[in-house]
């Protein structure tokens, strides 16, 4: 993997997202309450940009007639067709049977620098 410094830590405030270009490929970088995540800025279904909407949560499995919201800030949703992906591993949470998976990248905070590994 190649290390790319994508900015200083103070350029990525909590609960923000931005797109960086790495060798012609758009990578969406998310800072969710201090936890960094990065994924290819293209939905594996039809290529929509995944950085358009802020990370969200989802309804959790629960008892009948019980509605429980959880995983706030852990899910990114495609703006075109509503596919949802886990920010940490890129797996689809809406349609796992389709085996759609967003490509994820390692992001590290190294001192005052934010580094992306591609």
N, C-alpha and C positions, 0 to 999 in steps of 0.2 A: 504494500500500500504506500502511496505517496502522501506525504504530509503537506497540507496547504494552510497557511495562516490566513484566516478570513476576516480578522479584525481584532480589536481590543475588547476585553470583557465589558467595559462600560458602554460599548456600542450596541450591546445586546441586553437591554433591560428585561427584567422579568416579564413574562407573558407577552412577548413580542415574537414576530416571525419576519424573516426576510429571505430573499432569493440571492444566492451568489452564483457566479459563473465559474465553473471549474473545467477548463479545457473545452469550452463550448457546450457543456452540459449544465442545465439549471438544477441547482440543489436548493431545496427549501430547508432553512435552518430555523428551529423553534427553540425558544427558551421558555420552558413551562415551570414557573416557580423555582428557577435555578437549575433545573434539569435540562440539559441540551439534547436535542434530537435532530437528525438530518435525514432527509429522504429525497429521492429524485423527484423533481417538481413536475411529475407527469403521472397521472392515474394509469395503472396497467390495463385498465379496461379500454379506454378510448383516447388517452393522452391529455386529458384536461389538467390544468395547473392545480396542484394540491395545496399551494400556499395561499390561495384566494381567500379561504375562510379560516377564522381562528380555530384552534383545537377546541374540541367540545367533549362531552361525556356521552353516555348511552344508557338506555334502559337495561337493567340487570335482570337476570333470571330470578324469579321470585314466585311466591305462592299465587294461586288464582285470585284475581281481583286485587292484587297488591302490586303497586307500581313503585319501583325503586330506581332512582337515578344514581349513577355512580361513574367512576373512572373519569371524572371531570379533568379536562386538559390532556387526556391520553389518546384521544381519537381525532383523526383528521378526516374530513368528509369531502368527497369529490363534488364540485359545484354543478356538474352536468347531470349525473345520474344517481347521486346519493350514495355511492359505494363508500364504506367507511373502513379505515385502516388504523391499526394500532401503531402509534408513533414509535414505540420501542423496537418492534420486530417487523413492521410492515404487513403483517397478516390481515386479511380481510375479516372484519367482524360481522358483516352483514350477510355475506354469502360464502362461507368457508368451503362449501362444496365446489365452487368455481375455481378454487385454488389461486385466486388473484392475490398478488403480493407486491406491495410497493417496495422498491429497492431502498434499503436503509444504509446509512454510512455512520462510521464512528466519529464522534465529536468529543474533543477533550478541552478542558480549560487548563492551560499550562501557564501558571503565573498570571500575567495580565493578558495573555493571548488566547484566542479561541482558534483551535486547529481542527481541521476537517481531514479525515483520512479516506482517500479514494483509491 
